[in-house]
Amino acid sequence: MNDKITLLRDYLPGTLVEIKDVYGILSKGIHELSEEECLQYFDAMKNGIELIQDDKLEQKRKEQKRKATLESVSKIKEKVK
């Protein structure tokens, strides 16, 4: 999976690419680790997931801002003509 994340790095949130090992750790936790081990790693994994989510939300916010700005500039351009 790390190879796939590396190949798709231009399309994925930067944090996901940076901490791509989270996926493998979570997978191992589901399939192999004890509940005690999972609880031991929980906070770090939770923080990793939240950071990835924060990146996605920021990306979405920027895209919405970009679209709104383009629409506003287009309307202003029509009025200024």
mmCIF file of the N, C-alpha and C atoms, coordinates in Angstrom:
data_MODEL
# 
_entry.id   MODEL 
# 
loop_
_atom_site.group_PDB 
_atom_site.id 
_atom_site.type_symbol 
_atom_site.label_atom_id 
_atom_site.label_alt_id 
_atom_site.label_comp_id 
_atom_site.label_asym_id 
_atom_site.label_entity_id 
_atom_site.label_seq_id 
_atom_site.pdbx_PDB_ins_code 
_atom_site.Cartn_x 
_atom_site.Cartn_y 
_atom_site.Cartn_z 
_atom_site.occupancy 
_atom_site.B_iso_or_equiv 
_atom_site.pdbx_formal_charge 
_atom_site.auth_seq_id 
_atom_site.auth_comp_id 
_atom_site.auth_asym_id 
_atom_site.auth_atom_id 
_atom_site.pdbx_PDB_model_num 
ATOM 1   N N  . MET A 1 1  ? 0.817   -1.193 0.000   1.00 0.00 ? 1  MET A N  1 
ATOM 2   C CA . MET A 1 1  ? 0.000   0.000  0.000   1.00 0.00 ? 1  MET A CA 1 
ATOM 3   C C  . MET A 1 1  ? 0.867   1.266  0.000   1.00 0.00 ? 1  MET A C  1 
ATOM 4   N N  . ASN A 1 2  ? 2.009   1.198  0.669   1.00 0.00 ? 2  ASN A N  1 
ATOM 5   C CA . ASN A 1 2  ? 2.898   2.366  0.681   1.00 0.00 ? 2  ASN A CA 1 
ATOM 6   C C  . ASN A 1 2  ? 3.319   2.765  -0.732  1.00 0.00 ? 2  ASN A C  1 
ATOM 7   N N  . ASP A 1 3  ? 3.554   1.773  -1.579  1.00 0.00 ? 3  ASP A N  1 
ATOM 8   C CA . ASP A 1 3  ? 3.926   2.065  -2.971  1.00 0.00 ? 3  ASP A CA 1 
ATOM 9   C C  . ASP A 1 3  ? 2.795   2.767  -3.706  1.00 0.00 ? 3  ASP A C  1 
ATOM 10  N N  . LYS A 1 4  ? 1.565   2.321  -3.481  1.00 0.00 ? 4  LYS A N  1 
ATOM 11  C CA . LYS A 1 4  ? 0.407   2.949  -4.130  1.00 0.00 ? 4  LYS A CA 1 
ATOM 12  C C  . LYS A 1 4  ? 0.244   4.394  -3.666  1.00 0.00 ? 4  LYS A C  1 
ATOM 13  N N  . ILE A 1 5  ? 0.420   4.615  -2.378  1.00 0.00 ? 5  ILE A N  1 
ATOM 14  C CA . ILE A 1 5  ? 0.323   5.983  -1.846  1.00 0.00 ? 5  ILE A CA 1 
ATOM 15  C C  . ILE A 1 5  ? 1.407   6.852  -2.471  1.00 0.00 ? 5  ILE A C  1 
ATOM 16  N N  . THR A 1 6  ? 2.607   6.323  -2.592  1.00 0.00 ? 6  THR A N  1 
ATOM 17  C CA . THR A 1 6  ? 3.706   7.075  -3.208  1.00 0.00 ? 6  THR A CA 1 
ATOM 18  C C  . THR A 1 6  ? 3.377   7.416  -4.661  1.00 0.00 ? 6  THR A C  1 
ATOM 19  N N  . LEU A 1 7  ? 2.842   6.458  -5.399  1.00 0.00 ? 7  LEU A N  1 
ATOM 20  C CA . LEU A 1 7  ? 2.480   6.705  -6.799  1.00 0.00 ? 7  LEU A CA 1 
ATOM 21  C C  . LEU A 1 7  ? 1.392   7.770  -6.938  1.00 0.00 ? 7  LEU A C  1 
ATOM 22  N N  . LEU A 1 8  ? 0.493   7.833  -5.967  1.00 0.00 ? 8  LEU A N  1 
ATOM 23  C CA . LEU A 1 8  ? -0.634  8.765  -6.031  1.00 0.00 ? 8  LEU A CA 1 
ATOM 24  C C  . LEU A 1 8  ? -0.391  10.039 -5.224  1.00 0.00 ? 8  LEU A C  1 
ATOM 25  N N  . ARG A 1 9  ? 0.845   10.288 -4.837  1.00 0.00 ? 9  ARG A N  1 
ATOM 26  C CA . ARG A 1 9  ? 1.155   11.404 -3.949  1.00 0.00 ? 9  ARG A CA 1 
ATOM 27  C C  . ARG A 1 9  ? 0.669   12.755 -4.456  1.00 0.00 ? 9  ARG A C  1 
ATOM 28  N N  . ASP A 1 10 ? 0.585   12.934 -5.763  1.00 0.00 ? 10 ASP A N  1 
ATOM 29  C CA . ASP A 1 10 ? 0.140   14.216 -6.314  1.00 0.00 ? 10 ASP A CA 1 
ATOM 30  C C  . ASP A 1 10 ? -1.366  14.411 -6.167  1.00 0.00 ? 10 ASP A C  1 
ATOM 31  N N  . TYR A 1 11 ? -2.093  13.356 -5.859  1.00 0.00 ? 11 TYR A N  1 
ATOM 32  C CA . TYR A 1 11 ? -3.553  13.410 -5.769  1.00 0.00 ? 11 TYR A CA 1 
ATOM 33  C C  . TYR A 1 11 ? -4.061  13.236 -4.343  1.00 0.00 ? 11 TYR A C  1 
ATOM 34  N N  . LEU A 1 12 ? -3.171  12.936 -3.427  1.00 0.00 ? 12 LEU A N  1 
ATOM 35  C CA . LEU A 1 12 ? -3.552  12.665 -2.044  1.00 0.00 ? 12 LEU A CA 1 
ATOM 36  C C  . LEU A 1 12 ? -3.130  13.806 -1.131  1.00 0.00 ? 12 LEU A C  1 
ATOM 37  N N  . PRO A 1 13 ? -3.790  13.930 0.017   1.00 0.00 ? 13 PRO A N  1 
ATOM 38  C CA . PRO A 1 13 ? -3.369  14.952 0.981   1.00 0.00 ? 13 PRO A CA 1 
ATOM 39  C C  . PRO A 1 13 ? -1.913  14.732 1.393   1.00 0.00 ? 13 PRO A C  1 
ATOM 40  N N  . GLY A 1 14 ? -1.186  15.817 1.530   1.00 0.00 ? 14 GLY A N  1 
ATOM 41  C CA . GLY A 1 14 ? 0.230   15.744 1.872   1.00 0.00 ? 14 GLY A CA 1 
ATOM 42  C C  . GLY A 1 14 ? 0.503   14.960 3.148   1.00 0.00 ? 14 GLY A C  1 
ATOM 43  N N  . THR A 1 15 ? -0.356  15.130 4.134   1.00 0.00 ? 15 THR A N  1 
ATOM 44  C CA . THR A 1 15 ? -0.154  14.424 5.393   1.00 0.00 ? 15 THR A CA 1 
ATOM 45  C C  . THR A 1 15 ? -0.276  12.922 5.208   1.00 0.00 ? 15 THR A C  1 
ATOM 46  N N  . LEU A 1 16 ? -1.197  12.473 4.370   1.00 0.00 ? 16 LEU A N  1 
ATOM 47  C CA . LEU A 1 16 ? -1.341  11.040 4.116   1.00 0.00 ? 16 LEU A CA 1 
ATOM 48  C C  . LEU A 1 16 ? -0.065  10.478 3.512   1.00 0.00 ? 16 LEU A C  1 
ATOM 49  N N  . VAL A 1 17 ? 0.507   11.214 2.583   1.00 0.00 ? 17 VAL A N  1 
ATOM 50  C CA . VAL A 1 17 ? 1.756   10.768 1.948   1.00 0.00 ? 17 VAL A CA 1 
ATOM 51  C C  . VAL A 1 17 ? 2.886   10.762 2.982   1.00 0.00 ? 17 VAL A C  1 
ATOM 52  N N  . GLU A 1 18 ? 2.897   11.784 3.822   1.00 0.00 ? 18 GLU A N  1 
ATOM 53  C CA . GLU A 1 18 ? 3.949   11.931 4.825   1.00 0.00 ? 18 GLU A CA 1 
ATOM 54  C C  . GLU A 1 18 ? 3.891   10.826 5.887   1.00 0.00 ? 18 GLU A C  1 
ATOM 55  N N  . ILE A 1 19 ? 2.689   10.441 6.276   1.00 0.00 ? 19 ILE A N  1 
ATOM 56  C CA . ILE A 1 19 ? 2.542   9.418  7.317   1.00 0.00 ? 19 ILE A CA 1 
ATOM 57  C C  . ILE A 1 19 ? 1.835   8.179  6.765   1.00 0.00 ? 19 ILE A C  1 
ATOM 58  N N  . LYS A 1 20 ? 2.252   7.753  5.600   1.00 0.00 ? 20 LYS A N  1 
ATOM 59  C CA . LYS A 1 20 ? 1.607   6.628  4.917   1.00 0.00 ? 20 LYS A CA 1 
ATOM 60  C C  . LYS A 1 20 ? 1.667   5.336  5.717   1.00 0.00 ? 20 LYS A C  1 
ATOM 61  N N  . ASP A 1 21 ? 2.563   5.239  6.675   1.00 0.00 ? 21 ASP A N  1 
ATOM 62  C CA . ASP A 1 21 ? 2.669   4.036  7.494   1.00 0.00 ? 21 ASP A CA 1 
ATOM 63  C C  . ASP A 1 21 ? 1.435   3.826  8.372   1.00 0.00 ? 21 ASP A C  1 
ATOM 64  N N  . VAL A 1 22 ? 0.634   4.865  8.570   1.00 0.00 ? 22 VAL A N  1 
ATOM 65  C CA . VAL A 1 22 ? -0.590  4.738  9.373   1.00 0.00 ? 22 VAL A CA 1 
ATOM 66  C C  . VAL A 1 22 ? -1.471  3.629  8.812   1.00 0.00 ? 22 VAL A C  1 
ATOM 67  N N  . TYR A 1 23 ? -1.607  3.558  7.495   1.00 0.00 ? 23 TYR A N  1 
ATOM 68  C CA . TYR A 1 23 ? -2.459  2.540  6.878   1.00 0.00 ? 23 TYR A CA 1 
ATOM 69  C C  . TYR A 1 23 ? -2.002  1.133  7.277   1.00 0.00 ? 23 TYR A C  1 
ATOM 70  N N  . GLY A 1 24 ? -0.724  0.871  7.172   1.00 0.00 ? 24 GLY A N  1 
ATOM 71  C CA . GLY A 1 24 ? -0.200  -0.445 7.511   1.00 0.00 ? 24 GLY A CA 1 
ATOM 72  C C  . GLY A 1 24 ? -0.378  -0.786 8.984   1.00 0.00 ? 24 GLY A C  1 
ATOM 73  N N  . ILE A 1 25 ? -0.172  0.211  9.823   1.00 0.00 ? 25 ILE A N  1 
ATOM 74  C CA . ILE A 1 25 ? -0.336  -0.005 11.260  1.00 0.00 ? 25 ILE A CA 1 
ATOM 75  C C  . ILE A 1 25 ? -1.792  -0.312 11.582  1.00 0.00 ? 25 ILE A C  1 
ATOM 76  N N  . LEU A 1 26 ? -2.714  0.448  10.981  1.00 0.00 ? 26 LEU A N  1 
ATOM 77  C CA . LEU A 1 26 ? -4.141  0.197  11.221  1.00 0.00 ? 26 LEU A CA 1 
ATOM 78  C C  . LEU A 1 26 ? -4.547  -1.184 10.717  1.00 0.00 ? 26 LEU A C  1 
ATOM 79  N N  . SER A 1 27 ? -4.043  -1.565 9.566   1.00 0.00 ? 27 SER A N  1 
ATOM 80  C CA . SER A 1 27 ? -4.353  -2.875 9.014   1.00 0.00 ? 27 SER A CA 1 
ATOM 81  C C  . SER A 1 27 ? -3.843  -3.989 9.933   1.00 0.00 ? 27 SER A C  1 
ATOM 82  N N  . LYS A 1 28 ? -2.628  -3.824 10.404  1.00 0.00 ? 28 LYS A N  1 
ATOM 83  C CA . LYS A 1 28 ? -2.059  -4.823 11.313  1.00 0.00 ? 28 LYS A CA 1 
ATOM 84  C C  . LYS A 1 28 ? -2.859  -4.869 12.611  1.00 0.00 ? 28 LYS A C  1 
ATOM 85  N N  . GLY A 1 29 ? -3.313  -3.710 13.063  1.00 0.00 ? 29 GLY A N  1 
ATOM 86  C CA . GLY A 1 29 ? -4.122  -3.650 14.281  1.00 0.00 ? 29 GLY A CA 1 
ATOM 87  C C  . GLY A 1 29 ? -5.418  -4.421 14.138  1.00 0.00 ? 29 GLY A C  1 
ATOM 88  N N  . ILE A 1 30 ? -6.034  -4.326 12.994  1.00 0.00 ? 30 ILE A N  1 
ATOM 89  C CA . ILE A 1 30 ? -7.286  -5.035 12.747  1.00 0.00 ? 30 ILE A CA 1 
ATOM 90  C C  . ILE A 1 30 ? -7.057  -6.534 12.706  1.00 0.00 ? 30 ILE A C  1 
ATOM 91  N N  . HIS A 1 31 ? -5.975  -6.951 12.092  1.00 0.00 ? 31 HIS A N  1 
ATOM 92  C CA . HIS A 1 31 ? -5.767  -8.370 11.815  1.00 0.00 ? 31 HIS A CA 1 
ATOM 93  C C  . HIS A 1 31 ? -4.885  -9.119 12.813  1.00 0.00 ? 31 HIS A C  1 
ATOM 94  N N  . GLU A 1 32 ? -3.977  -8.405 13.487  1.00 0.00 ? 32 GLU A N  1 
ATOM 95  C CA . GLU A 1 32 ? -2.976  -9.137 14.260  1.00 0.00 ? 32 GLU A CA 1 
ATOM 96  C C  . GLU A 1 32 ? -2.767  -8.663 15.697  1.00 0.00 ? 32 GLU A C  1 
ATOM 97  N N  . LEU A 1 33 ? -2.907  -7.379 15.962  1.00 0.00 ? 33 LEU A N  1 
ATOM 98  C CA . LEU A 1 33 ? -2.541  -6.864 17.274  1.00 0.00 ? 33 LEU A CA 1 
ATOM 99  C C  . LEU A 1 33 ? -3.613  -7.142 18.321  1.00 0.00 ? 33 LEU A C  1 
ATOM 100 N N  . SER A 1 34 ? -3.174  -7.232 19.563  1.00 0.00 ? 34 SER A N  1 
ATOM 101 C CA . SER A 1 34 ? -4.111  -7.435 20.667  1.00 0.00 ? 34 SER A CA 1 
ATOM 102 C C  . SER A 1 34 ? -4.841  -6.119 20.956  1.00 0.00 ? 34 SER A C  1 
ATOM 103 N N  . GLU A 1 35 ? -5.906  -6.243 21.706  1.00 0.00 ? 35 GLU A N  1 
ATOM 104 C CA . GLU A 1 35 ? -6.659  -5.038 22.076  1.00 0.00 ? 35 GLU A CA 1 
ATOM 105 C C  . GLU A 1 35 ? -5.773  -4.100 22.888  1.00 0.00 ? 35 GLU A C  1 
ATOM 106 N N  . GLU A 1 36 ? -4.959  -4.651 23.753  1.00 0.00 ? 36 GLU A N  1 
ATOM 107 C CA . GLU A 1 36 ? -4.049  -3.846 24.568  1.00 0.00 ? 36 GLU A CA 1 
ATOM 108 C C  . GLU A 1 36 ? -3.066  -3.060 23.689  1.00 0.00 ? 36 GLU A C  1 
ATOM 109 N N  . GLU A 1 37 ? -2.500  -3.719 22.680  1.00 0.00 ? 37 GLU A N  1 
ATOM 110 C CA . GLU A 1 37 ? -1.578  -3.045 21.774  1.00 0.00 ? 37 GLU A CA 1 
ATOM 111 C C  . GLU A 1 37 ? -2.295  -1.950 20.992  1.00 0.00 ? 37 GLU A C  1 
ATOM 112 N N  . CYS A 1 38 ? -3.490  -2.249 20.535  1.00 0.00 ? 38 CYS A N  1 
ATOM 113 C CA . CYS A 1 38 ? -4.264  -1.247 19.785  1.00 0.00 ? 38 CYS A CA 1 
ATOM 114 C C  . CYS A 1 38 ? -4.545  -0.022 20.646  1.00 0.00 ? 38 CYS A C  1 
ATOM 115 N N  . LEU A 1 39 ? -4.907  -0.251 21.898  1.00 0.00 ? 39 LEU A N  1 
ATOM 116 C CA . LEU A 1 39 ? -5.160  0.872  22.801  1.00 0.00 ? 39 LEU A CA 1 
ATOM 117 C C  . LEU A 1 39 ? -3.896  1.689  23.041  1.00 0.00 ? 39 LEU A C  1 
ATOM 118 N N  . GLN A 1 40 ? -2.775  1.018  23.070  1.00 0.00 ? 40 GLN A N  1 
ATOM 119 C CA . GLN A 1 40 ? -1.495  1.692  23.268  1.00 0.00 ? 40 GLN A CA 1 
ATOM 120 C C  . GLN A 1 40 ? -1.192  2.640  22.100  1.00 0.00 ? 40 GLN A C  1 
ATOM 121 N N  . TYR A 1 41 ? -1.583  2.263  20.888  1.00 0.00 ? 41 TYR A N  1 
ATOM 122 C CA . TYR A 1 41 ? -1.291  3.047  19.683  1.00 0.00 ? 41 TYR A CA 1 
ATOM 123 C C  . TYR A 1 41 ? -2.432  3.960  19.265  1.00 0.00 ? 41 TYR A C  1 
ATOM 124 N N  . PHE A 1 42 ? -3.536  3.899  19.976  1.00 0.00 ? 42 PHE A N  1 
ATOM 125 C CA . PHE A 1 42 ? -4.748  4.601  19.570  1.00 0.00 ? 42 PHE A CA 1 
ATOM 126 C C  . PHE A 1 42 ? -4.550  6.095  19.355  1.00 0.00 ? 42 PHE A C  1 
ATOM 127 N N  . ASP A 1 43 ? -3.969  6.785  20.332  1.00 0.00 ? 43 ASP A N  1 
ATOM 128 C CA . ASP A 1 43 ? -3.840  8.248  20.229  1.00 0.00 ? 43 ASP A CA 1 
ATOM 129 C C  . ASP A 1 43 ? -3.037  8.687  19.002  1.00 0.00 ? 43 ASP A C  1 
ATOM 130 N N  . ALA A 1 44 ? -1.935  7.993  18.741  1.00 0.00 ? 44 ALA A N  1 
ATOM 131 C CA . ALA A 1 44 ? -1.115  8.351  17.579  1.00 0.00 ? 44 ALA A CA 1 
ATOM 132 C C  . ALA A 1 44 ? -1.883  8.108  16.286  1.00 0.00 ? 44 ALA A C  1 
ATOM 133 N N  . MET A 1 45 ? -2.604  6.989  16.199  1.00 0.00 ? 45 MET A N  1 
ATOM 134 C CA . MET A 1 45 ? -3.369  6.681  14.984  1.00 0.00 ? 45 MET A CA 1 
ATOM 135 C C  . MET A 1 45 ? -4.516  7.660  14.804  1.00 0.00 ? 45 MET A C  1 
ATOM 136 N N  . LYS A 1 46 ? -5.191  7.985  15.904  1.00 0.00 ? 46 LYS A N  1 
ATOM 137 C CA . LYS A 1 46 ? -6.290  8.960  15.855  1.00 0.00 ? 46 LYS A CA 1 
ATOM 138 C C  . LYS A 1 46 ? -5.778  10.310 15.361  1.00 0.00 ? 46 LYS A C  1 
ATOM 139 N N  . ASN A 1 47 ? -4.653  10.749 15.910  1.00 0.00 ? 47 ASN A N  1 
ATOM 140 C CA . ASN A 1 47 ? -4.072  12.025 15.479  1.00 0.00 ? 47 ASN A CA 1 
ATOM 141 C C  . ASN A 1 47 ? -3.699  11.986 13.998  1.00 0.00 ? 47 ASN A C  1 
ATOM 142 N N  . GLY A 1 48 ? -3.149  10.877 13.544  1.00 0.00 ? 48 GLY A N  1 
ATOM 143 C CA . GLY A 1 48 ? -2.811  10.748 12.132  1.00 0.00 ? 48 GLY A CA 1 
ATOM 144 C C  . GLY A 1 48 ? -4.030  10.861 11.241  1.00 0.00 ? 48 GLY A C  1 
ATOM 145 N N  . ILE A 1 49 ? -5.095  10.173 11.617  1.00 0.00 ? 49 ILE A N  1 
ATOM 146 C CA . ILE A 1 49 ? -6.340  10.226 10.844  1.00 0.00 ? 49 ILE A CA 1 
ATOM 147 C C  . ILE A 1 49 ? -6.894  11.651 10.840  1.00 0.00 ? 49 ILE A C  1 
ATOM 148 N N  . GLU A 1 50 ? -6.865  12.308 11.997  1.00 0.00 ? 50 GLU A N  1 
ATOM 149 C CA . GLU A 1 50 ? -7.368  13.685 12.083  1.00 0.00 ? 50 GLU A CA 1 
ATOM 150 C C  . GLU A 1 50 ? -6.535  14.634 11.230  1.00 0.00 ? 50 GLU A C  1 
ATOM 151 N N  . LEU A 1 51 ? -5.228  14.449 11.189  1.00 0.00 ? 51 LEU A N  1 
ATOM 152 C CA . LEU A 1 51 ? -4.377  15.310 10.357  1.00 0.00 ? 51 LEU A CA 1 
ATOM 153 C C  . LEU A 1 51 ? -4.694  15.134 8.872   1.00 0.00 ? 51 LEU A C  1 
ATOM 154 N N  . ILE A 1 52 ? -4.917  13.897 8.463   1.00 0.00 ? 52 ILE A N  1 
ATOM 155 C CA . ILE A 1 52 ? -5.279  13.626 7.070   1.00 0.00 ? 52 ILE A CA 1 
ATOM 156 C C  . ILE A 1 52 ? -6.616  14.283 6.757   1.00 0.00 ? 52 ILE A C  1 
ATOM 157 N N  . GLN A 1 53 ? -7.567  14.146 7.675   1.00 0.00 ? 53 GLN A N  1 
ATOM 158 C CA . GLN A 1 53 ? -8.888  14.764 7.496   1.00 0.00 ? 53 GLN A CA 1 
ATOM 159 C C  . GLN A 1 53 ? -8.765  16.289 7.448   1.00 0.00 ? 53 GLN A C  1 
ATOM 160 N N  . ASP A 1 54 ? -7.936  16.858 8.305   1.00 0.00 ? 54 ASP A N  1 
ATOM 161 C CA . ASP A 1 54 ? -7.723  18.316 8.297   1.00 0.00 ? 54 ASP A CA 1 
ATOM 162 C C  . ASP A 1 54 ? -7.213  18.785 6.941   1.00 0.00 ? 54 ASP A C  1 
ATOM 163 N N  . ASP A 1 55 ? -6.282  18.026 6.357   1.00 0.00 ? 55 ASP A N  1 
ATOM 164 C CA . ASP A 1 55 ? -5.769  18.371 5.030   1.00 0.00 ? 55 ASP A CA 1 
ATOM 165 C C  . ASP A 1 55 ? -6.890  18.376 3.993   1.00 0.00 ? 55 ASP A C  1 
ATOM 166 N N  . LYS A 1 56 ? -7.724  17.336 4.028   1.00 0.00 ? 56 LYS A N  1 
ATOM 167 C CA . LYS A 1 56 ? -8.828  17.242 3.068   1.00 0.00 ? 56 LYS A CA 1 
ATOM 168 C C  . LYS A 1 56 ? -9.807  18.407 3.252   1.00 0.00 ? 56 LYS A C  1 
ATOM 169 N N  . LEU A 1 57 ? -10.124 18.751 4.484   1.00 0.00 ? 57 LEU A N  1 
ATOM 170 C CA . LEU A 1 57 ? -11.039 19.862 4.746   1.00 0.00 ? 57 LEU A CA 1 
ATOM 171 C C  . LEU A 1 57 ? -10.447 21.191 4.294   1.00 0.00 ? 57 LEU A C  1 
ATOM 172 N N  . GLU A 1 58 ? -9.164  21.380 4.527   1.00 0.00 ? 58 GLU A N  1 
ATOM 173 C CA . GLU A 1 58 ? -8.493  22.603 4.096   1.00 0.00 ? 58 GLU A CA 1 
ATOM 174 C C  . GLU A 1 58 ? -8.484  22.704 2.578   1.00 0.00 ? 58 GLU A C  1 
ATOM 175 N N  . GLN A 1 59 ? -8.232  21.589 1.927   1.00 0.00 ? 59 GLN A N  1 
ATOM 176 C CA . GLN A 1 59 ? -8.240  21.545 0.459   1.00 0.00 ? 59 GLN A CA 1 
ATOM 177 C C  . GLN A 1 59 ? -9.636  21.916 -0.069  1.00 0.00 ? 59 GLN A C  1 
ATOM 178 N N  . LYS A 1 60 ? -10.665 21.390 0.548   1.00 0.00 ? 60 LYS A N  1 
ATOM 179 C CA . LYS A 1 60 ? -12.039 21.683 0.143   1.00 0.00 ? 60 LYS A CA 1 
ATOM 180 C C  . LYS A 1 60 ? -12.369 23.159 0.379   1.00 0.00 ? 60 LYS A C  1 
ATOM 181 N N  . ARG A 1 61 ? -11.938 23.697 1.535   1.00 0.00 ? 61 ARG A N  1 
ATOM 182 C CA . ARG A 1 61 ? -12.184 25.105 1.850   1.00 0.00 ? 61 ARG A CA 1 
ATOM 183 C C  . ARG A 1 61 ? -11.508 26.017 0.829   1.00 0.00 ? 61 ARG A C  1 
ATOM 184 N N  . LYS A 1 62 ? -10.279 25.691 0.458   1.00 0.00 ? 62 LYS A N  1 
ATOM 185 C CA . LYS A 1 62 ? -9.561  26.502 -0.529  1.00 0.00 ? 62 LYS A CA 1 
ATOM 186 C C  . LYS A 1 62 ? -10.248 26.457 -1.890  1.00 0.00 ? 62 LYS A C  1 
ATOM 187 N N  . GLU A 1 63 ? -10.726 25.286 -2.280  1.00 0.00 ? 63 GLU A N  1 
ATOM 188 C CA . GLU A 1 63 ? -11.415 25.154 -3.563  1.00 0.00 ? 63 GLU A CA 1 
ATOM 189 C C  . GLU A 1 63 ? -12.715 25.965 -3.576  1.00 0.00 ? 63 GLU A C  1 
ATOM 190 N N  . GLN A 1 64 ? -13.451 25.938 -2.471  1.00 0.00 ? 64 GLN A N  1 
ATOM 191 C CA . GLN A 1 64 ? -14.668 26.734 -2.383  1.00 0.00 ? 64 GLN A CA 1 
ATOM 192 C C  . GLN A 1 64 ? -14.348 28.228 -2.452  1.00 0.00 ? 64 GLN A C  1 
ATOM 193 N N  . LYS A 1 65 ? -13.299 28.638 -1.782  1.00 0.00 ? 65 LYS A N  1 
ATOM 194 C CA . LYS A 1 65 ? -12.884 30.043 -1.805  1.00 0.00 ? 65 LYS A CA 1 
ATOM 195 C C  . LYS A 1 65 ? -12.450 30.454 -3.206  1.00 0.00 ? 65 LYS A C  1 
ATOM 196 N N  . ARG A 1 66 ? -11.724 29.570 -3.885  1.00 0.00 ? 66 ARG A N  1 
ATOM 197 C CA . ARG A 1 66 ? -11.274 29.847 -5.249  1.00 0.00 ? 66 ARG A CA 1 
ATOM 198 C C  . ARG A 1 66 ? -12.469 30.027 -6.176  1.00 0.00 ? 66 ARG A C  1 
ATOM 199 N N  . LYS A 1 67 ? -13.443 29.119 -6.098  1.00 0.00 ? 67 LYS A N  1 
ATOM 200 C CA . LYS A 1 67 ? -14.630 29.202 -6.944  1.00 0.00 ? 67 LYS A CA 1 
ATOM 201 C C  . LYS A 1 67 ? -15.422 30.478 -6.670  1.00 0.00 ? 67 LYS A C  1 
ATOM 202 N N  . ALA A 1 68 ? -15.606 30.799 -5.396  1.00 0.00 ? 68 ALA A N  1 
ATOM 203 C CA . ALA A 1 68 ? -16.346 32.008 -5.032  1.00 0.00 ? 68 ALA A CA 1 
ATOM 204 C C  . ALA A 1 68 ? -15.633 33.254 -5.555  1.00 0.00 ? 68 ALA A C  1 
ATOM 205 N N  . THR A 1 69 ? -14.322 33.272 -5.470  1.00 0.00 ? 69 THR A N  1 
ATOM 206 C CA . THR A 1 69 ? -13.547 34.423 -5.953  1.00 0.00 ? 69 THR A CA 1 
ATOM 207 C C  . THR A 1 69 ? -13.667 34.556 -7.463  1.00 0.00 ? 69 THR A C  1 
ATOM 208 N N  . LEU A 1 70 ? -13.561 33.445 -8.187  1.00 0.00 ? 70 LEU A N  1 
ATOM 209 C CA . LEU A 1 70 ? -13.694 33.490 -9.644  1.00 0.00 ? 70 LEU A CA 1 
ATOM 210 C C  . LEU A 1 70 ? -15.070 34.005 -10.055 1.00 0.00 ? 70 LEU A C  1 
ATOM 211 N N  . GLU A 1 71 ? -16.108 33.548 -9.367  1.00 0.00 ? 71 GLU A N  1 
ATOM 212 C CA . GLU A 1 71 ? -17.466 34.018 -9.674  1.00 0.00 ? 71 GLU A CA 1 
ATOM 213 C C  . GLU A 1 71 ? -17.594 35.508 -9.400  1.00 0.00 ? 71 GLU A C  1 
ATOM 214 N N  . SER A 1 72 ? -17.070 35.962 -8.257  1.00 0.00 ? 72 SER A N  1 
ATOM 215 C CA . SER A 1 72 ? -17.140 37.380 -7.905  1.00 0.00 ? 72 SER A CA 1 
ATOM 216 C C  . SER A 1 72 ? -16.396 38.247 -8.903  1.00 0.00 ? 72 SER A C  1 
ATOM 217 N N  . VAL A 1 73 ? -15.204 37.826 -9.276  1.00 0.00 ? 73 VAL A N  1 
ATOM 218 C CA . VAL A 1 73 ? -14.410 38.595 -10.236 1.00 0.00 ? 73 VAL A CA 1 
ATOM 219 C C  . VAL A 1 73 ? -15.129 38.652 -11.575 1.00 0.00 ? 73 VAL A C  1 
ATOM 220 N N  . SER A 1 74 ? -15.737 37.561 -11.979 1.00 0.00 ? 74 SER A N  1 
ATOM 221 C CA . SER A 1 74 ? -16.467 37.530 -13.243 1.00 0.00 ? 74 SER A CA 1 
ATOM 222 C C  . SER A 1 74 ? -17.643 38.509 -13.217 1.00 0.00 ? 74 SER A C  1 
ATOM 223 N N  . LYS A 1 75 ? -18.373 38.555 -12.123 1.00 0.00 ? 75 LYS A N  1 
ATOM 224 C CA . LYS A 1 75 ? -19.509 39.481 -11.990 1.00 0.00 ? 75 LYS A CA 1 
ATOM 225 C C  . LYS A 1 75 ? -19.030 40.933 -11.991 1.00 0.00 ? 75 LYS A C  1 
ATOM 226 N N  . ILE A 1 76 ? -17.927 41.172 -11.290 1.00 0.00 ? 76 ILE A N  1 
ATOM 227 C CA . ILE A 1 76 ? -17.378 42.534 -11.240 1.00 0.00 ? 76 ILE A CA 1 
ATOM 228 C C  . ILE A 1 76 ? -16.928 42.937 -12.644 1.00 0.00 ? 76 ILE A C  1 
ATOM 229 N N  . LYS A 1 77 ? -16.295 42.048 -13.346 1.00 0.00 ? 77 LYS A N  1 
ATOM 230 C CA . LYS A 1 77 ? -15.804 42.337 -14.692 1.00 0.00 ? 77 LYS A CA 1 
ATOM 231 C C  . LYS A 1 77 ? -16.968 42.754 -15.602 1.00 0.00 ? 77 LYS A C  1 
ATOM 232 N N  . GLU A 1 78 ? -18.084 42.083 -15.488 1.00 0.00 ? 78 GLU A N  1 
ATOM 233 C CA . GLU A 1 78 ? -19.267 42.423 -16.317 1.00 0.00 ? 78 GLU A CA 1 
ATOM 234 C C  . GLU A 1 78 ? -19.796 43.811 -15.976 1.00 0.00 ? 78 GLU A C  1 
ATOM 235 N N  . LYS A 1 79 ? -19.778 44.183 -14.707 1.00 0.00 ? 79 LYS A N  1 
ATOM 236 C CA . LYS A 1 79 ? -20.284 45.490 -14.296 1.00 0.00 ? 79 LYS A CA 1 
ATOM 237 C C  . LYS A 1 79 ? -19.316 46.620 -14.655 1.00 0.00 ? 79 LYS A C  1 
ATOM 238 N N  . VAL A 1 80 ? -18.028 46.324 -14.642 1.00 0.00 ? 80 VAL A N  1 
ATOM 239 C CA . VAL A 1 80 ? -17.013 47.342 -14.881 1.00 0.00 ? 80 VAL A CA 1 
ATOM 240 C C  . VAL A 1 80 ? -16.865 47.669 -16.368 1.00 0.00 ? 80 VAL A C  1 
ATOM 241 N N  . LYS A 1 81 ? -17.272 46.763 -17.224 1.00 0.00 ? 81 LYS A N  1 
ATOM 242 C CA . LYS A 1 81 ? -17.127 46.975 -18.684 1.00 0.00 ? 81 LYS A CA 1 
ATOM 243 C C  . LYS A 1 81 ? -17.662 48.287 -19.126 1.00 0.00 ? 81 LYS A C  1 
# 
